[in-house]
Amino acid sequence: MAGPHPAVADVRRAVAAALADLPPGALVLVGCSGGPDSLALAEGLARWARPGRRGVDGRRAGAVVVDHGLQDGSAEVADRAADACRGLGLDPVEVVALPPDPGHGGGGPEARARDGRHAALADAAARTGAAAVLLGHTRDDQAEQVLLGLARGAGARSLAGVPPRRGVVRRPLLGLPRSTTLAACAALGLEPWHDPTNAPPPPGERGARRAHVRGVLLPALEAGLGPGVAAALARTAEHLREDADVLDALAADLLARARAAAGDGGDPAGDGDPDPLAAVVVLDVRALSDAPPALRRRALRGAAVAAGAPAGSLGSTHVGALDALVTAWRGQGPADLPGGVVARRADGRLRLARP
């Protein structure tokens, strides 16, 4: 008896490897848009949860479809994706409609949509008790992320791309190209939805940044430099992630020492309330000033996030303004950060908080 198509087998193996540590009875959700990547991933998850010849049982698999409401007919697209997941045997399957984008809050519409999607998935995981939420990012997505980061002069953490795991989120397909998910859907007879915003822009038009990278820049690099560019960029992201993890750990230690030296115990209200809206971060300037710039700036970025600034909206300009309050103090006024956070220096301390 012939086995599954090679692309289908690749996706299923990637899912099984990503979930090998979960105990019997664990519930896993897949974030499914109905596109080829997430639809192939949904089938791989359904296969993982299906009792097999080895008697594997007790596994549960469901799906969450997030309707961003950014395009006409998005509700119908979401419903079709949910029906496809149910047809694969996933249960529970739910559709979450996000509220209309208010058009403010920093980070641009793509970043706000991403933040809203991640919040919806985290909420679904918390409500259902899911042990993991799977996302369908592929090796090509990782390569695109690296190129976008290079274009804006990003640092190592941003160039490291998306991690295979972060919290409850897991990305089993980061080692596979997008062509594998397309081939898997075709072999399984699945009809994915193709997001029109991902289509290559017309000749002469720049189009959306990611669509331009996907449809124009990466193919041009492959044509000019030879095949394997996307895989090489993904390897670069992996190497940088290892370096960034070490630097982030050292920066977290520096941040903790700077807060301790300033008498900041991390709980300004004294009641254990972790609400970031009430967060106040106080840092000792002397503890920061002699640190290597790479560590100091990471620590300052961490302080801004701890004070309530959205991580996705913090740029190098914001961190540079914080750094200037530490290393180039000339009595300048406060630094305004995303999320309404304001940083002020006084009496050898840097205080970050919402007014």
N, C-alpha and C positions, 0 to 999 in steps of 0.2 A: 504494500500500500504506500503510495507516494506521500511524502510529507508536505508541509505547507510551503508556499512560495518562499524563497530565500528572504525577501524583504519582510514578509509576515513573521518568519522565524526570528529575524534580527530584532524586530520590535518586541516580540514576546520574551525573548531572552533578556533584553535590556530591562523590561519591566520586572521580570523575576529576579534579576540581580539587584535591582534597586530596592526591592521589598523583602529580600532574603532574611532580614533581621527581625521582621515583625512576628509577633506570637500568633498562634491559632485564635481565630475569632476576631482578628483586627478588621476594622472597617477602613477602607481606602476610597477616597473620592478622586475623581479626575475633573479638572476644570476643562470643559469642552465647549469650544466655540462653534463646532461643526466643520472647521477647516481640516485639511488633510492631516496635519500634524496631530492635533488633539483627537481627531476621529480614529486614526490608527492607534494612538495611545489608549483610547477608550476600549478598542477591541483587545489590545494586549492585556489591559487590566481585567476585562471580562474573562479572558482565557485564564489568567492567573487565579481568579476566584472560583473557576469551575472545577468541581471534583474530577479528578483524573484517575488513571489506572493505578496510581500509587496510593490512592485513598486519601489524598489531600482534601480536607474539608474544613468547615468552620471559617473560611475566608469570606469576607463580604466586600462588595464593590459597588459604589454608586457614582453619581455625577452631579456636578453643579454647572449650570449654564448661566453666564452673566450677560444680561442684555443691557448694553451701555446706552441704548437709545440715541446713538449719534448719527444713525443713517435711517432713511426711510425704509420701512419694512423690517427693521431690526427685530421686532417682536416675532414676526413670522419665521425669521432665520433662527431665532432662539428656540422656538417651538419645534422646528424641524430637527435641530440638533438634539433636543431632549427626546424626541421620538426615536431618533437613531440610537441613542444610548439605551433607551428602554428595549429597542429591538435587539440589542446586543446582550440583553439580560441584566443590565445594571439596575440596581435598586438599593437605596432611594435615588430618584432623579428629580431635581428641582431647578426651576428657573428663577433667577433673582434679577429683578429690574432695578437698575440704579436710578436715583433721582436725577433730574435734569442737571447738566453741568452749569454751574452759575457763572463760569467764565472768569473766575478770579481765584486767588489762593496760591498762585505761583506754580512754576513748573510746566506751563503750557497744557493744552488739551490732552496730548498723548500721555504726559506724566500723570495728570489728574485721572484719566481713564485707568491707567495702570494701578494707581493707588486705590481707586474705588474697587477695581476687580480684586486686588489682593485683600482688601478689607472684607469684601463679600465672601471670599473663599475662607478666610480665617474665621469669620462668623459661622459659616456653615460647618466647618470642622469642629468648632467649639460646641455648637448645638447638637451635632450628631455623635460627638465623641470619636471622630475619625482620627486614626493614628497618623495618617499622611494624606496630603493632597498632591496629586501629580499634575504637572504642567508640561506642555508639549514642545518646549524649546528644543531646537535641533542645533547641530554643529554650525549650520549656516546662520542661524540667529546669533550665535556666539561671535562668528566672524563679523557680522554686520555691526554688532555692538562695539567691537574693537575699532572698526573703521570710524564709526560715529564718535567714539571717544577720542581718537587721534585727531579728528577734524576740529574738535573744540579744545584741544590741548589738555585733555584730562590727565589725571595722575594714575598711579598704578592700580588703585582700588577700582576705579571706573574701567580701566583697560582690562582688568581681570574678568570682566563680563559677569554673567549670572552664575552663581554657584550651583553645583549639583544638588546641594541640600542647604536649606536655611529654615530653621524652625521646623514647622510641620510640612513645609513645601519640599517636594523632591522633583527632579527633572531627569527622568531616565534616558531621554533621547539625545542628550548633549553630545554623545559620541557618534551619532548617526547623521548622515546628510539628509536634507529635505527630500532628495530624490527617493530615499528609502520609504518615507511615509507616503509619498505619492504612489509608488509602486505597490505598497501594501494595500492601500485603499482600492486600487484597481484590481489587484488579485482577489480581494475579498468581496468585490462587487459593491463597495460602499461609494456613495456619491457625496463627496465633500462639498462644502460651500467655499467659494474662493472670494475672499474679501477684496472688493474693488479698489480699496485704498492701497492694497499691496501691488497693484498692477504697475508695470514700468511706465514712467511718464512718456508722453509723446516726444518725438525727436525735437530737440531745441528747447524743451521745457525742463526745468529742474525738478518739479514735482515735490512731493513730500520727501523729507530727508531719508527716512528708512526705505521708502519705495525706490528712491533714486539709487541708494547704495545697493539694494537688492537687484534691481532691474538693469542698472547701467554700470555702476562702478565695479562691483565684484565680477561680472562677466568680462569687463574690459581688462581687469587685472589677470583673470584666468587666460584670456586670449593673448595678453602681452607677455606674461611671465610663465605661462604653462599651467597645467592642472595642478591642483593641490594647494592653491592659495588659501581657500577657506579653511582647510584642515590645518595649515600652518598658523593662520591667525588664531584659530581655536587653541592650538598648542601654546601660543604666546600668552593667551589669556590664562591658561592653566599654570604656566610658570609664574606669571605675575601674581596670581592668586596666592600661591605659596609664599611669595615674598611679602605680599600685603598682609597676610594673616600674621606673620611674625611682627611686622611693624605695628599693626593694630594692637597686638597684645602688649607690646612695649609702650605704646601711646596710652593705652588704658591704664597701665600702671602709673605713668607720669600724671595722667589726669587725676587719679585717686590720690597721689601724693600732693598735688597742687591744691586739691580740695581740702585734704586733711590739714595742710599747713595753714590754710585760711580759716580753719575751724568749721568747714562746711561738712556736716555729716550726711548730706544727701537727702535730708527729710526736713525741709524748712518749716513745715507745719507742726512737726513733732508728733504726728498721729499715724504715721505709716502710710499716709495717703499717697499713692503713686501717680496721681493725676498730673500729666505733664502741663496742664493749663495753670497749675499752681506752682510749677517747678521754679526754683531759684538756685542758680549755680554760682558759687563764689570761689575764686581761684587766687592763690598766692602768686603774684607776678614773679617774685624772685625764684620760686621753684620752677617756673617755666622758662625764664629768660636764658638760662645757661644750657638748656636742652638742645640737641641737634634740631635744626629747622624741620626736618621731615617728621620727627616725633612731636615737636611742639605744635605744628599745624594740625596734625591728626588729633592731638589731644584737644585743641581748641575747637575743632569740628565736632568732636564727641561732646564737648561741653555745650555747644550750641544745640545739638540734638537733644541732650538731656534737659535743656531749658525749654524745649518745645518747638524749635525750628524744624520744619519738615526736611528730612534728610535729602529727599529728591530735589529740593529747591535750593539747597546750599551749594553755591559755586565757589570757585577759587577767589573771586572778588570779595565775597563775604568773609572767607577765612583770612584773606590778606588784610582786611580791615581789622579783624580781631588781632592778628599777629602784630600789626602796627601799634595797637594799644599796649602790647607787651614790650616790643623791641624798639619802637620809634616813638616813644611817648614824648609829646611836646605840649601837653595840656589840651589836646584836641578833644572835641566833643564826642558823644556816644556813636557807636556803630549800630546801624539798623539792620536787622537780619530778617529773613523770611519768617512768617508765622507771627509777626508782631513782637519778636524778641528784640530787646535792646541791650547792648553791652556797654557798660560804663566803667572807667577806671577811677579809683579814688583810694588814697591811703595805702598804696601798695597792693591793692586787691582789684581783681576784675570781676564784676558782678553782671551776670546774664539773667534776664527775667523779662516777662511781659509787664508793661507798666500797670 
